[in-house]
Amino acid sequence: MPNFIGEHFYACPDGSRLDVDFLGDGLTLDIKTRPNAAPERVISPASGRTYVGRNLNVSISGGDRITLKRPGARALACNRVLAYRDAADEIASGQAGGSAA
C-alpha cells in the first residue's frame, strides 16, 4: 500500500465536501465523500490521467479542482478549500487561526 503524502479538502456545489488523501506513488487517491465514511480508492495509470475506481472516475485540473464521475449521474466538479467544518463541527484545517487565505 502506498504511503500517505498529503490531504486536500474540496467543497462541491451541491453542499457536499470531499476529503482526499494523496498517496505516495502519486497515482492513488483515497476519497471520502461523507464524514466518517470509508474512503473510495481510485488509481491512475499515469500522471495527468484519469483516476479510476469501482463505479467512480476522478480527474484533477489545475491542482484546485476535482471532478467525480459516476455511471448514470452528472459529473460533480468541486473546488479545493483550505478548511471546512464537518457535521461534528470540528475543523479540518490547512489554514491557521481561521483567517481567510
Backbone hydrogen bonds, N-H to C=O, Kabsch-Sander energy under -0.5 kcal/mol:
donor,donor_aa,acceptor,acceptor_aa,energy
5,I,22,F,-3.0
6,G,22,F,-1.4
8,H,20,V,-2.6
9,F,81,V,-0.7
10,Y,18,L,-2.2
11,A,79,N,-3.0
12,C,16,S,-2.7
15,G,12,C,-2.1
18,L,10,Y,-2.6
19,D,32,K,-2.1
20,V,8,H,-3.1
20,V,18,L,-0.5
21,D,19,D,-0.5
21,D,30,D,-3.1
22,F,6,G,-3.1
22,F,20,V,-0.5
23,L,28,T,-2.3
24,G,3,N,-5.9
26,G,23,L,-2.7
29,L,42,V,-2.5
30,D,21,D,-2.2
31,I,40,E,-2.5
32,K,19,D,-2.7
33,T,31,I,-0.5
37,A,34,R,-2.0
40,E,31,I,-2.9
41,R,39,P,-0.6
42,V,29,L,-2.4
43,I,52,V,-2.3
44,S,27,L,-3.0
49,R,46,A,-1.9
51,Y,58,V,-3.3
52,V,43,I,-2.9
53,G,56,L,-2.9
55,N,53,G,-0.7
56,L,53,G,-1.1
57,N,69,K,-2.5
58,V,51,Y,-2.8
59,S,67,T,-2.1
61,S,65,R,-2.6
64,D,61,S,-1.0
65,R,61,S,-1.2
66,I,78,C,-2.6
67,T,59,S,-2.9
68,L,76,L,-2.7
69,K,57,N,-2.9
73,A,70,R,-2.0
76,L,68,L,-2.7
77,A,75,A,-0.6
78,C,66,I,-3.2
78,C,76,L,-0.5
79,N,11,A,-2.4
80,R,64,D,-3.1
81,V,9,F,-2.7
84,Y,92,A,-1.7
86,D,90,E,-1.8
89,D,86,D,-2.4
92,A,84,Y,-2.2
92,A,90,E,-0.6
93,S,91,I,-0.6
94,G,82,L,-1.8
99,S,96,A,-1.9
